[in-house]
Amino acid sequence: MAQWTTFPHPGEYAFDAVSTAKSWERLHRGDSEPLPTDALLLEAWALFHNGEFEKAADAGLQIGCPGYTVANKAISIYATYLEPHEKTRLDLFMDVAERAEAQALADPQNANAWYWHAYALGRYSQGISVAKALARGLGGKVKDSLEKTIRLQPRHVGAHIALGAFHAEVIDKVGPLIGSMTYGVRKDVGLKLLQEALRLNPGSAIAMVEYANALVMLDGESRMAEATRLYEQAAAAAPLDAMEHLDADMARAELDS
């Protein structure tokens, strides 16, 4: 692949293995990833939290299966926020989805294997259009993997966000009746999932952004003022690492658009 786009706030974060371990609970409130005992894996996670996504991905892949989660997360966050080329972005998401699916099948109790399978496949689906993805049966795979994630880890904030957003996006594209009958999605369920994500992690910028997006998709102009307040709160959030910084940047971009 061509050279990766660098994190736009270089030097902002300076985690190492020790400081990553000390801040682990706060850093991983969103994905409930267990604290690793392996020093090399902790170093890979430090690279991720510093925004060195390519190095984090390479380090995780070199470790092998125990490093797949940090590699998948680094690649997914990079592709979501920083990769400028659509085809490359889609290829990265599909690569993550395939690797995470293999990881999940090998280790069915690994919540984040299921989560990154769903996340990457969901982002891929958005890239090719949600309607096309639903026609290809990808929606069911995303929903199934997210529901498995929550069953395995009920406090997984990211899975609540992604599943709530899934309900909202499908309803937005096909309507509530077809959405409910064909894909098992409901407005009230989607909003409750997003509200639960905010309850579990009240300071999460990405939870605020996705909840705001869902309000607009599901209720339109009548919820625009509330959505704007959520974007403002997300934009003002104090990020702890590179990913959270990119989440807040996205909220600011929403306000400027």
N, C-alpha and C positions, 0 to 999 in steps of 0.2 A: 504494500500500500504506500501511497505517497506520504510525505512527511505530515505528521499530525499538527494541527493547529494548536498553538500553545495556550495555556490558561491565561486569560487576559489580565490577571492580577498577580504577576510573578513576584515571589518573595513575600507575599502577604501571610503565608502560613509556613511554619517551620517545625512540623511534627517529626519526631523520631520514634523508635520503637517504644521507648520508655514513656514519653509523654502521650503517645497514642493509647497505651495500656491504661494510663492514669485517667484519661478522658473517655475511656471506651463507652461507658454507659450513656453518656450524653451524645457522643458521636454516633452511636448506633441505636439510639432510641427509635429511629425510623425503620430499621430492618431487623432488630432483635438478633443480630448475628452474635454467636457466642465468642467470648474473648479467646483468641488463639493462644496456645502455649508455645508454639514454634516461633523462634526469633525471626527467621526469614519471612514468615508469613506476616508477622507484626510489622516488619520493615516494608513489605509490599503495601500493607494498609496505610502506613505513614506516607508513602509516596502518593497514594490515592488522596488522602486528606489534604496534602499539599498542592493538589492540582496537577501532579505529574502523572497524568493518566496513561500515557504510552508506557512509561517505565513501570507503573503499577501493573498494567496488563501483562507486560513481558515477564515481570517477576512472578506474578501469579501463575502464568502458564508454565513457567520453568519448574515451579514447585510440583505441578501435576494436579490431580483431582482436589486435594485440600486447598489449592490456590485458585480453583476455578471461580469461586464466588467473588473474590476481589478482582479477578480479571474480567469477569462478566459485568461487574458493577462499573469498573473503570471504563470499559468499552462502551457500555450503554449510556453512561452519563456524558462521555465525550461525544458520542454520536448524537445524543439529544440536543446538546447545547453548542457544540463547537465545530462539528464537521460541516463544511460548506457545500459539499457535493451530494446531491440527492442519491445517486446510484451508490456511492460509497457508503452513505449513511444506511441505506437499506441493506446492503451487503453485510455491514457490521451487525445490524440487528439480527439478521437471519443467522449469522455465524454464532452469535450469543444464544439465540433460541435453540439451535441445534445442539450446542455444547451443554447448555443447561438442561435440556430434555434428557440427554444421555446421562448427565450427572444425577438427575432426579430418578431415573429408572434404576441406576446403580445404587442410589441411596435414597429410598422413598421417604425417609423421615427428615430429610434435609429441606426445611421450609424455604430457604433462599434459593435452592435449586429450582423449585417450582415457581417461586416469585420471579426470578430473572428470566425463566422461560416465558412467563406470561407478559412481563414488562417488555421484553424485546419483541415478542410477537405482536403485542399491542401497538408498539411504536411503528413496527413494520406495516401493520394494518392501516394506521393513520397515514403513512406515507403513500400507500397505493390507493387509498380512500377506504373509509369504513364500509361503504356499500360493497365494494369489490371483495374486501376481506370477509364480510359476512357471507357473500355468495360462495366463497371458497371454503367455508366451514371453519375459518380461523377464529371467529368469535367464540364458538363453543370451547375451543382449546384454551383461549385466554381465560374465559370465565371459570372453567374447570380447574386450571392451575392456580388461579387466585383463591378459589374456594378451598382448595387443598392447603394452600399456604396458611390461611386463617384457621383451618381446623388444626393444623400442626402447631401454629403459633398465634393464639388469639389476640395477642397484643402487637401484631405486625402492622405498624402504621402504614407503610408503603402499600401493602396489599389492600387495606381498607380504602386508601385513596384511589388506587388503580381500579378496584372493583366498583367503587362508587362512580368513578368517571366512566367506566364501561357502561353501566346502566344508563347514565345520562346521555352518552354519545349515541348509543343504539336507539334510544327513544327519540333523540333529536333527528336521526337519519330515517327511521322507518315508522315512527309514531308509537304511541303507547299501546295500542291494541295489538298490532303485529309484533311489537317488541315483547309484550307479555306472552302472547300465544306461541311465538316461534322461538324466541331467545330467552325467555324466562326473566325479563328485566322489568323493574317497576320503579316509578319515580320515588315513592316513599322509601324503598329499600336503598336506592342509590344515595339519597340525601342522608339517611341514617348512617350509612357506611362512612360518608365524608364527615359527618358530625362526630362519629366515634373516633375517627383519625385525629380530629382536633382536640377531642377530650384526652386522648392518649398522649398527644404531643402538641400542647397549645401554642407553642412558638414556631411551629413548622410553617415556613413560608410556602412550600409547595402544597401543603394541605389547604392553606388559605386560597391559593391561586386556583387549585382544582375545584374547590367548593364554589368559588366565585364563578368559574367557568360553567359549572353544572347549574347554578341558579339561573344564569343567562340562557343557557340552552333549554332548560325546562320551563322557565317562566317568563323569559323575555324581558322587556323594558320594565315591567313591574318590580323586578328585583335588581335593576341596574345600580341603584344607589347603594344597596347593601353589598353588591359585588364590588363596587368601587371602593368602599370602605375596607373590604377584605384585601383588595390589591394594595391599598395604601399601607395597611398593617404589614403585609408581606414584604413590601418594598422597604419598610423601616426595620425589619427584623435584623437582629445582630447575628451575623453568620459565625459559626464556629470553625468551619472548614471551607475548602474550595467548592464543594458541591452546594452547600448552603448559600455561598456567595453567588453562584450561578442561578440558584432558585430566586434569590432576591433581585438579581439583575433582570430576570424574566418578568418579575412583577412590575419593576420600573418600566420595562418596555411595554407592558400591557397598558400602563397608565399614559404613556406617551403616544400610543397608537390611536 
